[in-house]
Amino acid sequence: MTTMVATAVPSTRPNWLRYAALAAKVLLFGLLLSALIWPDLSGIKGKASTARLIVYPIGAMVLPLWWVAYGRTRSKLHRTFPWHADLLMTLPWLIDLVGNRFNLFDTVTWWDDAMHFVLWAFLTAGVLLAFAPRDLSRALTVFTALGFGATAAVVWELGEYVAFVRTSPELQTAYTDTLGDLALGTLGALLAGLITYQARKPRSLA
């Protein structure tokens, strides 16, 4: 006889997740501070640096702020702060800054495409783990992932266009690049939906 056993939400997450999420935030804010002090060394000068200095902290802090204002008292998804989701929602902003700091977007031909795929997968997975109910079906998990991921990708590309692409040499190739970025971001969101569903799926024990 096969018995379905739902995986219980642990009361505490492994310490390494907490430390990793906090370390990611410290590194992120350190890079943002250094971009203010030494803008020429940040790698984001001329790439909507002001917008990034505003948006990136918000992106990294949205889950903790939501938790303080609402989640810790009313959330049915978590009994403790979801450090795993927080880490996944912080990494995209941190990795993007690191990539710009080392000029990888301009010197490694495949870096930009890889980041649109990978970072959108991280962000979407984090959002699903933080806010989506655990009992969603595979189809609904994927649809939710695609809805968030595709919308976020469109907002990102619009922001890039308004902030700096329309006045930069990149405008000549922006249409093709934008289509590719949207496709890769959407595929990353799709992968995140499938992996998140599988990770949350109740395990069967014979």
N, C-alpha and C positions, 0 to 999 in steps of 0.2 A: 504494500500500500504506500502511496506517495502522499506526503503531507507537506502542505505549503506553509512555510514559516516566514513571516514578515521580519525583515531586519529591523531591529529596534534602533531608535535614535539614541546614541550614547549620550550620557549626561555631560561628559567632557570630551573634547577632541584632543588628539595627541598634542603634546606641548610644542612639537616642532612646527605644526601648522600655525599656532599662535605666534611663535617667534619669527617664522618666515614671513607672515603677513605684516607684522610690526616692522621687521627689518626692511621689507619692500617699501613700506611707507616712509621710513626714515631715509632710505636711499633716494626715493622719489623727491621728497621735499628738499633733500640736500642738493640734488641736481637742479631743482627749480630755483633754489636760493643762489646757487653758483651761476645760473643763467642770468639772474638779476645783477649779480656783482661783476661777472665777466661775460657779457653777452657775446663777444667775439669768439669765445671758446666753447659756447654752448652747442653749436651745430644747428640751432633753430633760428638764428638771426636771418631775417628775410623770409622766414617760413611761418608767418603768423605767430611770432613768439609771444606777443601780448595775449592773444587768444589762448594759446597753450598754457600760459602761466595762470590763466583763470579757469579753464576747463579741466585741466588735469587734476588739480587738487579736489575739485568738485567730484570728478569721476572716482577718485580714490576714497573719498570720504562719504559718498552717498549712502553706503550701507551702514557704517557706524552711526551716522546722523539719523537715519531711519530707525535704527535699533533703539537709540536713546529716546527718540520722540514717540515711537509707536511699537516697534517689534518686541521689545523685551517683556512688555506687559500683555500684549494681545496676540502675538504671533502664535499660530498653531503649527508652524513648520519646524520650529526649533525651540528647545528648552534652554539652550545656551547660545551664546553668540556664534554664528556660523563662520568660523575662521577660514575654513576651506573655500567658501564662497568669497569671502573678503580678499583672500590672496589672489584668487582668479580675477577678481574685478580690479585689483591694483596692478597686476603684472602688465597689462597692455600699455598703460601710461608710462610705467617705468621702462619697459623694454624699448618703447618708441624713443624715449629720451636718450637712453644708452646708445641706441642705433644712430641717432642724430649726433650725439656727442663724439662718436668715433667715425662719423661720416660714412656709415655703411650704406645708407640709402643712395648715396651718389657714387660710391666706388664699387659696390658689389651689385652686379646686374640683377640678380634674382632676389635680393634682399627685400625690396619693397613688396613684391608679389607674395613672398613667403609670409611677411608680416601681416598683410591684409587677411590672409587665410588663418594663420595661427592665432594672432591677437584677437580676431573676431570670434574664434572658437573659444578662447579663454574667457572673453567678456560675456559671451552668450551663456556658457556653462555656469559662470558665476551668478548671473542673473537668474537662471533657472533654479539653481541650488538655493538661492536666497529667497526667491519669491514665488516660484511655481509649486503648487501642491504636489506631494509625493505620489498621489494615487492617479495621476494622469496616465492615460493610455499612451502607447508608443506614438500613435498618430497625433494625438493632441500635444504631446511633448515636442514632436518635430514641428508641428504647425506653430506652436508658441515660439520655438527657437527661430524659425524662419521669419515669423512676424517681427520679433524684436531685432534679429540680426540684420535683415534686409532694410528695415526702417532706420536702424542706427547707421548702417552703411550709407544710405542716401543722405541722411543728415550730415554725416562726416564729409562726404564729397561736396555737398552744398557749402558747408563751412569752409572747406579748403578753397573752393572757387571764389567765394566772396572775400576771404581773408588775404589770399595772395596769388592764386593761380591766374586770375584774370589780368593781372598786371605783371606777370612774369613770362620769361621765354617759354615756359612749359605750356603756355596756352595753345601753341601750335599742335601739340600732341595730346592735349588734355582730354579730348573726346574718347580716343582709343584707350588711354590710360584709365579714365574713369570707368568705362565699361568693364575693363578687366578687373579693376579694384572691386566694383560692385559684385561681379560674379564670384570672385575669390572670397570676399567677405560673406556672401550668402552661402557658399559651400562650406566655409568654416563654421557658420551657424548651424547648418544641417548636420555636420559631423558632431558638433557639441550636443545637439538634441539627441542624436542616436546614442552617444556615449553616456550622457546623463541619464537617459531612460534605463540603459543597461546597468549602470551603477546603482540605480535606485530600485531596480527590479527585485521583488522578493525572491529569495533562493528556495529551491525545492530540495528537500532532504528525503532520500529514500528510506 
